[in-house]
Amino acid sequence: MNLTERKMVDILRDLKEHHAVVGVKAEFEAEGTRMDEALRLKEVLMKADLGLTLKIGGCEALRDMYEARVIGVSRIVAPMIETPYALSKFLSAVSLAFPKDEREDVEFAVNIETATACSHFDDMLTMPEIGVLGGIVVGRVDLSGSLGLSRDHINGEEVFGITKELAAKAKSCGLEVAIGGGVSADSLPFFRALPDGHLDRYETRKVIFSCPGALGNDCERGILKAVGFELLWLKNKRDYYRGVSIEDDMRIQMLEARYKSGIQNAGLSI
């Protein structure tokens, strides 16, 4: 573990102790996390005693689920679930990828993040296999876009009204409710305005906060620290691949010199 990763561990331990942080996210979907990156992140999280949430690439991304088992994740989220059929594909894939005993240790959730998904949400909740599902994540940025609104409206009344309704329906079925998408200190009034018990978590791009603990007086500082963690994560990733690139550059230079010398000695032209 390098110095940057040790700093990441320290930040996460502080976030867990003082700001109700319960986990960190990686994405095979929009973020494009590679397997080696996920394994390095998992090592950091083990030191901090936090869980890893993995957003897979689609409702039926079996390979992603198999790799999630190898990594050892605590939560899997499927993106852009818009219809009962898409949800059924996800839940069937879960049953195929995870043996029943392993499913007891992993939570399975879906992103509800479009107007289409909202219109089909009641039908999703009445599916016979809904018991496999542990929760939903309301993705406010995509939800705003699907409504024809800009990102600036994620904390607005229309998105709040939809989120409040989704949360009430999900909680009535025993599902956990999380909110993501553009989470910042400006989002806190939005979260606090929801009925008590209707918000279990909120998520920045990388860090997952548990509620109601993460809605207290010092939560703005917690969100800022989460940004600091993400910044270290990105720098660590950049430095890792920069090191790989330097190694390859040295090898390329050596081979080019050897190749040019061989061509010249053979009386050939490049």
Secondary structure, 3 states (H helix, E strand, C coil): CCHHHHHHHHHHHHHHHHHCEEEEEEECCCCCCCHHHHHHHHHHHHHHCCEEEEECCCCCCHHHHHHHHHHCCCEEEECCCCCHHHHHHHHHHHHHHCCHHHHCCCEEEEEECCHHHHHCHHHHHCCHHHHHCCEEEEEHHHHHHHCCCCHHHCCCHHHHHHHHHHHHHHHHCCCEEEEECCCCHHHHHHHHCCCCCCCCEEECCCEEEECCHHHCCCHHHHHHHHHHHHHHHHHHHHHHHHHHHHHHHHHHHHHHHHHHHHHHHCCCCC
